[in-house]
Amino acid sequence: MNDKKNLLLIVPMLHQGGFERVCVQTARLLEPYYHVSILIFSSKDINYDVTGLDVIDINLPGGKTGKTGKALNVLKRVLKVRKIKRQRHIDLSYSFGSSANYVNVFSRAGDIVLTGLRCSTDMENPAQVRLFCRKSDQVLSCSREIMRQLSREFDYNNSRYAYNPLDVQNIQKLAAEDIDDFPFSQETSANADRNEKLQILISVGRQDYIKGFWHLIKAFSIVEASHPGARLVIVGAGDFGPYRKLTQELHIADKVAFTGVRKNPFPYVKKSDLYVLSSNHEGFPNSLLEAMALGKPVIATDCKTGPREI
């Protein structure tokens, strides 16, 4: 007799991002124990392997302008998701990210509702946090500090934390994949004058204010001045035009490479010597753990949650 419960994981998209990856990993980890479905608002630019997973696309992407347009879009999402919860007899719903949390709490249909607060930036909107605490059966986080903050600042003591899952063996397997577009070659780019072997620094993340890549580039320019063999590789999606301009202004354009997004970034990390995380805010950075899983030394900013806890 099959008595598995039905679990719905709700995430806006599955493009590049930390909680998107955690959502997919969570689905695979829980498949033996639940009937798992992933519900997304848009299938645009899916970056993760969802082979074999039950993915439901309600095709209601964001991008609406004005308060009225955004509110109507949330309402449409809520109505669609509530219908799906009823049709599929969902027992538990777990949402990733604020926009998914809103839909999850307002589409309750007899299911147990779990919402995720996954970064210190999620805590910067007190009204939103109170709403999720009030309307969720439980708030989950990936950090003990967020759990403590919920108790300290919101008098909410029904939170639990679970660190992001990490499949070390699979990461190491993916890292062994051959690539022929690594930006720097030890054979052709060694510093002849000092006979200095290249030292390749790498960082992985989308172009986003919180990732602090401008700090990383400025810091790298200082390092490169005294270590001409240093190189920097940044792997991730987004418009890095302003960052390229910054490298030109600092006269290090030939020492910094922007590869764009890579579905499998692990071979690039494996070919590097040092991983650097320069974020202003993090929840529990997957990329830092993944670099450690590949045996790389890491340097990280002291974010309130995430790196400090690791």
Protein Blocks (a to p, Z undefined) as FASTA:
>chain_A
ZZbdcdddddfblcdcfklmmmmmmmmmmmmmmccddddfbfghiabdcehiacddehia
ehiecjklmmmmmmmmmmmmmmmmmmnopabdcdedjklmmmmmmmgghiacddddfbfk
lmmmmklmmmmmmmpmbdcdfbfklmmmmmmmnopakbccddddddfklmmmmmmpccfk
bfbdfklmccfklopacddddddddddfklommmmmmmmmmmmmmmmkbccddededjfk
lmmmmmmmnopmmmpccebjafblmlmmmmpmbdcdfbfbdfbdfklmmmmmnopacddd
ddfbhjlmZZ
